Amino acid sequence: MKKLLFSIGLLLFTLTNVNAQKASNIIIENSDFSTIDQEKIPDALLLSGHVRARQDGVVITCNKAYFFQKENYLKAFGEVQMAQGDTLFLNSKYAEYNGEVKKAYATGNVVMRSPESTLVTDTINFDRNTQEAFYNSNGTITNKENTLKSKSGRYFANEKKFKFLTAVTITNPKYTIKSNHLDYYTNSGHSYLFGPSTITSKENFIYTEKGFYDTKKNFAYFLRKSYIKYKDRRIEADSLYYDRNREYASGTNNVKITDSINKGVIKGHYAEIYRNLKTEKDSMMITKRAVAISLMEKDSMYIHGKKMLITGKTGERIVRAFNNVRFYKTDMSGKCDSIHSDQKAALTKLIGRPILWNYDNQLTGDIMHLIGNNNTEKLDSLKVLNNSFIISKDTIGTGYNQVKGQNLYGKFKDNKLSEVDIIKNTEVIYYLRNDKNELIGINKSIGSKINLILDKNTIETITIFNNPDGDIYPEKDLPENARKLRGFVWRGDERIKSKDDIFPEEENELDAKIQAERKVEMAKENVPLEPSKETLEYDKKNSKPMVK
């Protein structure tokens, strides 16, 4: 009985003294039993049963505790919980709390909960002064949208932010994010990635070394060495924006889209891509020095337009290019107002004042079609309808070889124009030379059909069918004004002689400016993205108004 009275008296004395202390001291609010054992735990008050302590807004509960009053220090055992208001709860098997520096240590099945997320780990340290917690013992963070796993991490309670500087994985039902440097805001779901990072889903694979991902709204932007890879194409750019809900992506500056199935590459400085995962009918727009490159064995076709559109399923793409379209291939180049190319039909239409150069041969007409072969993936034939005209300079002199007619039909062999038929109201002027390249005469004839056999840069044979009418004139007997057929227009100064010639000067200037800016940017030290205003003010914008 004396011992019991002594314990109660000591408890009342301790509580009275503790309550009389200043607010920074740990205050013991409750304990079923208390005692002092200087031999077992020197200078400590031993508490057990429904222990409850507090200090400046934090409440600690546990089954048993050792309270070192002089040091303002508490050791807690069994079903420990530290509660900071109604926003942060830390549960563990064992914890220590230093009231002098306001730092806590917890270990054993640690669970830290906030309204937005829950962290499970083995050991954690919490600094109430900075409102920071950190762990180095493998942690799992869960919230409504995601599960995060990492070897170590730091939590900033005021910002509601986790910071990871070792391997971290975010798992979502739709995708998985992996990074070695990631800032994750639990309230907004905003993720800031830095260094080699990947986002993997059923639909695509994303790589970046600097980016942002909104895990709630499913949109992102990426700023360094970034690309999005689908099963049939890869999209890369200096800056990428991606909306997973709409399967929409846009790229700015040095955009490159590689189509692995159709063996093509599209480049430009701005692009938008929509993907329809159900119908697989995709669409793409690209502009600002846009170029579509079709890979053809050892040669490639380059097509440029101020704006290019690509739509349709794989194998059924429709390619359209607008405004001052130019194209180039080693043995063929051309210009027109616009192009319409149907992959399934293997038909490319050159629309609006089309002109085609096959080596040194200039071909013009009102309508021009290039027809391919989907089996061989090579050019098959050419159609030039209405006012067909072929012109080439004489190999030595100043004259021009010319063939005209209503329609022209050409055949390709190994992607090279090898034979041409011109039909209806055909006319020809051709400079004939012998083996020594001496001019024999000038052939000027008309007929109903003309056949040309071509070998690269030269016309090997000309055959005129159905009652040809004409003659071979000595040069002196055919005056200059009779050496050009009606409708003759030589446009040799417009000829595109390289893949660089397809771009107008103003777009080359834009490209030079973008490359110079990129060089300066890449020379800068790469640093993590700063959190956006939307991230920092998320709670303010999304707080619910008070009900009156």
SULURJO-V617804 format. One record per residue. N is the residue number from 1. RES is the residue in one letter. SS is DSSP state (H for helix, E for strand, C for the rest). NEAR is the number of other ideal C-beta (glycine too) atoms within 12 Angstrom. D_FIRST is the distance of its C-alpha to the first C-alpha in Angstrom with 2 decimals. Layout:
N,RES,SS,NEAR,D_FIRST  N,RES,SS,NEAR,D_FIRST
This chain:
1,M,C,7,0.00  2,K,H,8,3.82  3,K,H,12,5.39  4,L,H,13,5.09  5,L,H,11,6.22  6,F,H,15,8.49  7,S,H,24,9.88  8,I,H,19,10.67  9,G,H,16,12.19  10,L,H,22,14.06  11,L,H,27,15.35  12,L,H,17,16.56  13,F,H,19,18.14  14,T,H,28,19.80  15,L,H,25,21.11  16,T,H,14,22.43  17,N,H,17,24.13  18,V,H,31,25.49  19,N,H,17,26.89  20,A,H,12,28.51  21,Q,C,19,30.33  22,K,C,14,33.83  23,A,C,16,34.57  24,S,C,20,35.48  25,N,C,27,31.90  26,I,C,42,29.89  27,I,E,31,27.50  28,I,E,41,24.34  29,E,E,20,24.42  30,N,E,22,21.77  31,S,C,35,19.30  32,D,C,20,16.83  33,F,E,22,14.69  34,S,E,34,15.19  35,T,E,28,14.53  36,I,E,26,16.74  37,D,C,16,18.22  38,Q,C,11,21.13  39,E,C,10,22.41  40,K,C,11,22.67  41,I,C,20,23.65  42,P,C,14,24.37  43,D,C,17,24.22  44,A,C,25,22.92  45,L,E,37,20.22  46,L,E,32,19.36  47,L,E,42,19.34  48,S,E,25,19.43  49,G,E,20,20.20  50,H,E,20,22.87  51,V,E,35,23.27  52,R,E,29,25.81  53,A,E,40,27.48  54,R,E,27,30.76  55,Q,E,34,33.43  56,D,C,21,36.77  57,G,C,19,37.47  58,V,E,36,35.81  59,V,E,29,32.70  60,I,E,46,30.83  61,T,E,33,28.70  62,C,E,39,27.33  63,N,E,23,24.70  64,K,E,31,23.34  65,A,E,42,24.21  66,Y,E,34,24.17  67,F,E,42,24.78  68,F,E,26,26.56  69,Q,C,28,26.58  70,K,C,17,29.11  71,E,C,21,31.51  72,N,C,26,30.86  73,Y,E,31,30.70  74,L,E,46,28.93  75,K,E,32,28.94  76,A,E,40,28.41  77,F,E,28,28.14  78,G,E,23,28.94  79,E,E,23,30.91  80,V,E,37,31.43  81,Q,E,30,33.48  82,M,E,42,34.93  83,A,E,26,36.68  84,Q,E,29,39.19  85,G,C,17,40.06  86,D,C,11,41.59  87,T,C,22,44.13  88,L,E,35,42.46  89,F,E,29,39.69  90,L,E,45,38.72  91,N,E,30,36.80  92,S,E,39,35.94  93,K,E,22,33.61  94,Y,E,30,32.80  95,A,E,43,33.51  96,E,E,33,33.31  97,Y,E,42,33.84  98,N,E,26,34.99  99,G,C,33,34.59  100,E,C,20,36.85  101,V,C,20,39.88  102,K,C,26,38.79  103,K,E,28,39.50  104,A,E,42,37.88  105,Y,E,28,38.18  106,A,E,39,37.52  107,T,E,27,38.27  108,G,E,25,38.09  109,N,E,22,39.88  110,V,E,37,40.35  111,V,E,31,41.62  112,M,E,42,42.76  113,R,E,28,43.95  114,S,E,32,46.04  115,P,C,17,47.99  116,E,C,33,51.05  117,S,C,36,49.88  118,T,E,27,47.26  119,L,E,44,46.99  120,V,E,29,45.58  121,T,E,36,45.27  122,D,E,23,43.07  123,T,E,29,42.31  124,I,E,40,42.83  125,N,E,31,42.58  126,F,E,39,42.47  127,D,E,23,43.44  128,R,C,29,42.49  129,N,C,18,44.86  130,T,C,18,47.91  131,Q,C,26,46.49  132,E,E,26,47.60  133,A,E,40,46.17  134,F,E,34,47.72  135,Y,E,35,47.43  136,N,C,21,49.33  137,S,C,24,48.14  138,N,C,24,50.44  139,G,E,36,49.67  140,T,E,28,50.73  141,I,E,44,51.15  142,T,E,24,51.98  143,N,C,28,53.14  144,K,C,17,55.35  145,E,C,30,58.55  146,N,C,36,57.80  147,T,E,25,55.78  148,L,E,40,55.70  149,K,E,29,54.91  150,S,E,36,54.94  151,K,C,21,53.81  152,S,C,28,52.43  153,G,E,39,52.35  154,R,E,33,51.26  155,Y,E,41,50.15  156,F,E,25,50.87  157,A,C,34,48.74  158,N,C,21,50.78  159,E,C,28,54.01  160,K,C,31,52.54  161,K,E,33,54.40  162,F,E,46,53.95  163,K,E,33,55.99  164,F,E,39,56.99  165,L,C,21,58.85  166,T,C,24,58.81  167,A,C,24,60.02  168,V,E,38,58.96  169,T,E,31,60.03  170,I,E,41,60.05  171,T,E,24,60.60  172,N,C,27,61.99  173,P,C,15,63.59  174,K,C,23,66.93  175,Y,E,28,66.77  176,T,E,25,64.90  177,I,E,44,64.71  178,K,E,30,64.27  179,S,E,39,64.11  180,N,C,23,62.78  181,H,C,33,62.38  182,L,E,43,61.28  183,D,E,39,59.60  184,Y,E,46,58.20  185,Y,E,40,57.16  186,T,C,40,54.75  187,N,C,34,55.61  188,S,C,35,59.37  189,G,C,36,59.73  190,H,E,39,62.10  191,S,E,47,62.60  192,Y,E,41,64.35  193,L,E,38,65.75  194,F,E,29,67.06  195,G,E,28,68.71  196,P,E,22,69.91  197,S,E,40,68.43  198,T,E,31,69.42  199,I,E,40,69.06  200,T,E,22,69.98  201,S,E,27,70.70  202,K,C,16,72.90  203,E,C,27,75.59  204,N,C,29,75.71  205,F,E,25,74.39  206,I,E,37,73.79  207,Y,E,28,73.62  208,T,E,41,72.94  209,E,E,26,71.84  210,K,E,34,70.91  211,G,E,39,70.13  212,F,E,40,68.08  213,Y,E,46,66.97  214,D,E,30,65.54  215,T,C,38,63.57  216,K,C,28,63.26  217,K,C,21,66.88  218,N,C,27,68.31  219,F,E,27,70.68  220,A,E,39,71.05  221,Y,E,31,73.22  222,F,E,38,73.90  223,L,C,31,75.56  224,R,C,32,76.16  225,K,C,25,77.88  226,S,E,39,76.96  227,Y,E,33,78.50  228,I,E,42,78.01  229,K,E,27,79.31  230,Y,C,29,80.29  231,K,C,18,81.84  232,D,C,23,85.34  233,R,E,32,85.03  234,R,E,29,83.23  235,I,E,43,82.83  236,E,E,31,82.22  237,A,E,38,82.56  238,D,C,31,81.37  239,S,E,33,79.28  240,L,E,44,78.24  241,Y,E,32,76.72  242,Y,E,41,75.43  243,D,E,22,74.35  244,R,C,30,73.05  245,N,C,16,73.04  246,R,C,19,76.79  247,E,C,29,77.59  248,Y,E,27,79.30  249,A,E,42,79.72  250,S,E,31,81.67  251,G,E,38,82.62  252,T,E,28,83.88  253,N,E,31,85.97  254,N,E,32,87.20  255,V,E,40,86.55  256,K,E,30,87.51  257,I,E,40,87.36  258,T,E,24,88.28  259,D,E,31,89.40  260,S,C,16,89.14  261,I,C,21,90.85  262,N,C,30,93.80  263,K,C,20,94.14  264,G,E,33,94.09  265,V,E,28,92.46  266,I,E,42,92.18  267,K,E,36,91.58  268,G,E,43,91.33  269,H,E,32,89.14  270,Y,E,33,87.65  271,A,E,41,86.95  272,E,E,34,85.19  273,I,E,37,84.39  274,Y,E,25,83.37  275,R,C,33,82.48  276,N,C,17,82.52  277,L,C,21,80.51  278,K,C,10,81.70  279,T,C,15,85.44  280,E,C,22,85.53  281,K,C,20,87.99  282,D,E,35,87.00  283,S,E,27,88.49  284,M,E,37,88.76  285,M,E,31,90.28  286,I,E,40,91.03  287,T,E,29,92.83  288,K,C,33,93.39  289,R,C,38,95.59  290,A,C,45,94.99  291,V,E,41,96.58  292,A,E,44,96.49  293,I,E,31,97.35  294,S,E,34,98.56  295,L,E,22,98.62  296,M,E,26,101.90  297,E,C,17,102.22  298,K,C,11,103.46  299,D,E,20,104.06  300,S,E,23,101.98  301,M,E,37,102.78  302,Y,E,36,101.33  303,I,E,45,101.33  304,H,E,42,100.43  305,G,C,41,100.17  306,K,C,31,98.62  307,K,E,29,96.29  308,M,E,42,95.69  309,L,E,32,94.15  310,I,E,42,93.18  311,T,E,27,92.18  312,G,E,26,91.92  313,K,C,22,90.57  314,T,C,24,90.87  315,G,C,20,94.49  316,E,C,22,95.53  317,R,C,35,94.96  318,I,E,26,97.08  319,V,E,42,97.62  320,R,E,32,99.06  321,A,E,40,99.95  322,F,E,24,101.25  323,N,E,23,103.30  324,N,E,27,105.52  325,V,E,41,104.57  326,R,E,41,105.65  327,F,E,40,105.37  328,Y,E,31,106.27  329,K,E,35,106.89  330,T,C,25,108.83  331,D,C,30,112.01  332,M,E,40,111.39  333,S,E,37,110.13  334,G,E,42,110.56  335,K,E,36,109.72  336,C,E,38,109.40  337,D,E,23,107.67  338,S,E,30,105.08  339,I,E,41,104.24  340,H,E,32,103.04  341,S,E,38,102.09  342,D,E,24,101.19  343,Q,C,29,99.61  344,K,C,18,100.12  345,A,C,22,103.78  346,A,C,27,104.17  347,L,E,25,106.05  348,T,E,38,105.88  349,K,E,30,107.82  350,L,E,38,108.99  351,I,E,25,109.43  352,G,C,23,111.36  353,R,C,22,114.17  354,P,C,39,113.13  355,I,E,36,114.61  356,L,E,43,114.17  357,W,E,35,115.27  358,N,E,40,115.86  359,Y,C,27,116.54  360,D,C,27,119.43  361,N,E,39,120.36  362,Q,E,36,119.48  363,L,E,44,118.98  364,T,E,35,118.77  365,G,C,35,119.04  366,D,C,24,117.66  367,I,E,24,115.12  368,M,E,42,113.64  369,H,E,35,111.50  370,L,E,40,110.01  371,I,E,25,109.32  372,G,E,26,107.05  373,N,E,20,106.53  374,N,C,19,102.98  375,N,C,8,103.73  376,T,C,15,105.00  377,E,C,22,102.99  378,K,E,25,106.17  379,L,E,34,108.60  380,D,E,28,111.24  381,S,E,27,113.65  382,L,E,41,114.55  383,K,E,32,116.12  384,V,E,41,117.75  385,L,E,24,119.20  386,N,E,22,121.80  387,N,E,28,123.59  388,S,E,41,122.62  389,F,E,41,123.75  390,I,E,45,123.48  391,I,E,35,124.50  392,S,E,33,124.49  393,K,E,24,126.23  394,D,C,26,129.26  395,T,C,21,128.21  396,I,C,16,130.66  397,G,C,18,132.44  398,T,C,14,131.33  399,G,C,30,131.86  400,Y,E,31,129.39  401,N,E,39,129.37  402,Q,E,41,128.69  403,V,E,45,128.22  404,K,E,38,127.58  405,G,E,36,127.53  406,Q,E,26,125.74  407,N,E,29,122.97  408,L,E,41,121.63  409,Y,E,30,119.90  410,G,E,37,118.50  411,K,E,26,117.05  412,F,E,29,114.46  413,K,E,20,114.29  414,D,C,20,111.12  415,N,C,30,110.11  416,K,E,28,113.47  417,L,E,37,116.21  418,S,E,28,119.06  419,E,E,26,121.45  420,V,E,40,122.35  421,D,E,34,124.57  422,I,E,40,125.83  423,I,E,27,127.54  424,K,E,23,129.74  425,N,E,24,131.92  426,T,E,37,131.26  427,E,E,36,132.77  428,V,E,40,132.62  429,I,E,37,133.66  430,Y,E,38,133.22  431,Y,E,34,134.42  432,L,E,31,135.98  433,R,E,23,135.95  434,N,C,11,137.28  435,D,C,7,135.59  436,K,C,8,136.40  437,N,C,14,134.68  438,E,C,14,138.08  439,L,E,24,138.43  440,I,E,17,140.76  441,G,E,23,140.58  442,I,E,32,138.43  443,N,E,35,137.92  444,K,E,33,137.82  445,S,E,31,137.71  446,I,E,27,136.47  447,G,E,28,135.54  448,S,E,22,133.38  449,K,E,29,130.85  450,I,E,41,129.99  451,N,E,30,127.98  452,L,E,37,126.41  453,I,E,20,125.12  454,L,E,33,122.70  455,D,E,18,121.60  456,K,C,20,118.88  457,N,C,20,120.68  458,T,E,23,124.17  459,I,E,36,126.09  460,E,E,16,127.81  461,T,E,17,130.07  462,I,E,36,131.07  463,T,E,24,132.69  464,I,E,29,134.26  465,F,E,22,134.85  466,N,C,17,137.21  467,N,C,12,140.39  468,P,C,22,139.22  469,D,E,16,141.37  470,G,E,24,141.52  471,D,E,19,142.85  472,I,E,22,142.08  473,Y,E,23,143.27  474,P,C,16,144.16  475,E,H,25,141.92  476,K,H,10,144.86  477,D,H,14,145.83  478,L,C,24,142.45  479,P,C,13,141.79  480,E,H,15,138.32  481,N,H,9,137.86  482,A,H,20,138.45  483,R,C,25,135.83  484,K,C,24,132.84  485,L,C,31,132.13  486,R,C,15,131.36  487,G,C,22,127.66  488,F,C,24,127.28  489,V,C,20,124.25  490,W,C,27,123.11  491,R,C,22,119.44  492,G,H,18,119.05  493,D,H,12,117.31  494,E,H,22,114.44  495,R,C,28,113.94  496,I,C,33,110.40  497,K,C,20,110.72  498,S,C,14,107.09  499,K,H,23,103.62  500,D,H,19,102.94  501,D,H,24,105.91  502,I,H,35,104.21  503,F,C,32,102.05  504,P,C,23,103.49  505,E,H,14,103.24  506,E,H,14,100.64  507,E,H,30,98.23  508,N,H,20,98.79  509,E,H,15,97.92  510,L,H,24,94.71  511,D,H,27,93.84  512,A,H,17,94.53  513,K,H,18,92.25  514,I,H,27,89.40  515,Q,H,19,89.76  516,A,H,15,89.75  517,E,H,20,86.57  518,R,H,23,84.93  519,K,H,15,85.88  520,V,H,11,84.23  521,E,H,20,81.08  522,M,H,19,80.78  523,A,H,10,81.17  524,K,C,13,78.06  525,E,C,9,74.65  526,N,C,18,72.97  527,V,C,15,69.71  528,P,C,26,67.32  529,L,C,28,68.03  530,E,C,13,66.34  531,P,C,24,64.40  532,S,C,18,66.58  533,K,H,12,66.05  534,E,H,21,65.41  535,T,H,30,62.55  536,L,H,21,60.93  537,E,C,17,61.34  538,Y,H,25,60.58  539,D,H,20,57.51  540,K,H,13,59.37  541,K,H,14,62.34  542,N,H,16,60.44  543,S,C,10,57.67  544,K,C,8,57.77  545,P,C,6,58.62  546,M,C,5,56.02  547,V,C,4,56.57  548,K,C,3,57.00
